[in-house]
Amino acid sequence: METLSVAVDAQASPDRVFAVLTDWPRHHEWMVLTRAWVVAGDGRSRGSRLAASTGVGPLSFVDTMDVTGWRPPHEVEVRHTGRVIRGIGRFHVLPRPDGGSRIIWEENLHLPLGLAGRIGWRIAGPVSAVFLRLSLRRLAALALRG
């Protein structure tokens, strides 16, 4: 299991950030190279199922997820159930004293391919962190705009 965690401060309130964060069809507006949609349920409660396509053309994959934690406006947790990504992902949206938010994105992932996967993570992990941080910056800006 490998852990990846990034954080970004946002000027928008936790309520506003959480609303944009969990508007799954809007993920393409802030999450780099990703489109998401609700597969089952309302997308706003435990037990809902989500899917997301990440990548470009033949270099893309679909990530399936179950919503396992739902505590608005502070946390949403998903269990990745796809063939490529497996593990737990969490978004925390914490209030800041100035009325803004701190957004934390954590991924606890089971790496595929055994030793090859662990070796590949040495490159993929830091590159993924850059894309996650960029995505959170875009989320922060989008939540401020509306």
C-alpha positions in Angstrom: 0.0 0.0 0.0 1.3 3.4 -1.0 0.0 6.8 0.4 -0.2 10.0 -1.5 -1.3 13.2 0.2 -1.5 16.8 -1.1 -3.1 19.9 0.3 -4.0 23.4 -1.0 -5.6 26.4 0.7 -8.8 27.9 -0.8 -10.4 31.2 -0.2 -13.9 29.7 -0.6 -15.8 28.3 2.4 -15.8 24.6 3.2 -19.5 24.4 2.1 -18.7 25.9 -1.3 -15.6 23.8 -1.8 -17.5 20.6 -0.9 -20.4 21.4 -3.2 -18.1 21.8 -6.2 -15.9 18.9 -5.2 -18.8 16.5 -5.0 -20.5 17.8 -8.2 -19.1 14.7 -10.0 -20.1 15.8 -13.6 -18.0 19.0 -13.1 -14.8 17.1 -12.3 -13.6 17.7 -15.8 -13.5 21.5 -14.9 -10.8 21.0 -12.3 -9.5 17.5 -12.2 -6.7 17.1 -14.7 -7.5 14.8 -17.6 -10.6 13.3 -15.8 -14.3 13.1 -16.4 -16.5 11.6 -13.7 -20.2 10.5 -13.5 -22.6 8.8 -11.1 -23.3 5.2 -11.9 -25.7 4.3 -9.1 -27.4 6.2 -6.2 -27.6 10.0 -5.9 -23.8 10.6 -5.8 -24.3 12.4 -2.5 -24.5 9.6 0.0 -22.8 6.4 1.2 -23.4 3.5 -1.2 -23.5 5.6 -4.3 -21.3 4.4 -7.1 -19.1 6.6 -9.3 -16.9 6.1 -12.4 -14.2 8.3 -13.8 -12.2 8.2 -17.0 -8.7 9.5 -16.7 -6.2 10.0 -19.5 -6.2 10.8 -23.2 -7.3 8.4 -25.9 -5.7 5.0 -25.8 -3.7 6.1 -22.7 -6.9 6.3 -20.5 -8.6 4.1 -18.0 -11.8 4.0 -16.1 -11.7 4.1 -12.3 -14.8 2.7 -10.5 -15.6 3.8 -7.0 -18.0 3.2 -4.1 -18.8 6.2 -1.8 -17.9 4.8 1.6 -17.8 8.0 3.6 -20.0 11.1 3.3 -19.7 13.9 5.9 -20.6 17.2 4.3 -19.0 19.7 4.2 -15.8 18.1 5.5 -15.1 14.7 4.1 -15.9 12.3 1.3 -14.3 8.9 1.0 -14.4 6.5 -1.9 -13.2 2.9 -2.3 -11.5 2.5 -5.7 -12.7 -0.8 -7.2 -11.3 -0.7 -10.7 -8.7 -2.8 -12.4 -6.0 -0.2 -12.4 -6.7 1.8 -9.2 -7.6 0.0 -6.0 -7.6 1.4 -2.5 -9.1 4.3 -0.6 -9.3 8.0 -1.6 -10.4 10.8 0.7 -11.0 14.5 0.4 -11.0 16.5 3.6 -12.2 20.1 3.5 -11.2 21.9 6.7 -12.3 25.4 7.8 -9.6 28.1 8.1 -9.9 31.0 10.6 -10.2 33.5 7.7 -13.3 31.8 6.4 -11.5 29.9 3.7 -10.7 26.1 3.5 -7.8 23.7 3.5 -8.4 20.9 0.9 -6.5 17.7 1.5 -6.6 14.9 -1.0 -5.3 11.5 0.2 -5.0 8.3 -1.7 -4.0 4.9 -0.1 -3.4 2.7 -3.0 -2.7 -1.0 -3.6 -0.1 -1.0 -6.4 -0.5 -3.5 -9.2 2.3 -5.6 -10.7 4.1 -6.5 -7.5 7.8 -5.4 -7.5 7.4 -3.7 -10.9 4.5 -1.6 -9.5 6.6 -0.6 -6.5 9.5 0.4 -8.6 7.3 2.3 -11.0 5.7 4.2 -8.1 9.0 5.9 -7.5 8.3 7.9 -10.7 4.5 7.7 -10.8 4.1 8.8 -7.2 5.8 12.2 -7.4 4.3 12.9 -10.9 0.8 12.0 -9.5 1.3 14.4 -6.6 2.0 17.2 -9.1 -1.2 16.5 -11.0 -3.3 16.2 -7.8 -1.9 19.5 -6.4 -2.6 21.2 -9.8 -6.2 19.8 -9.7 -6.8 21.1 -6.1 -5.6 24.5 -7.2 -8.1 24.4 -10.0 -10.8 23.3 -7.6 -10.0 26.1 -5.2 -10.3 28.7 -8.0 -13.5 27.1 -9.4 -15.1 27.1 -5.9 -14.3 30.8 -5.5 -15.8 31.7 -8.9 -19.0 29.7 -8.5 
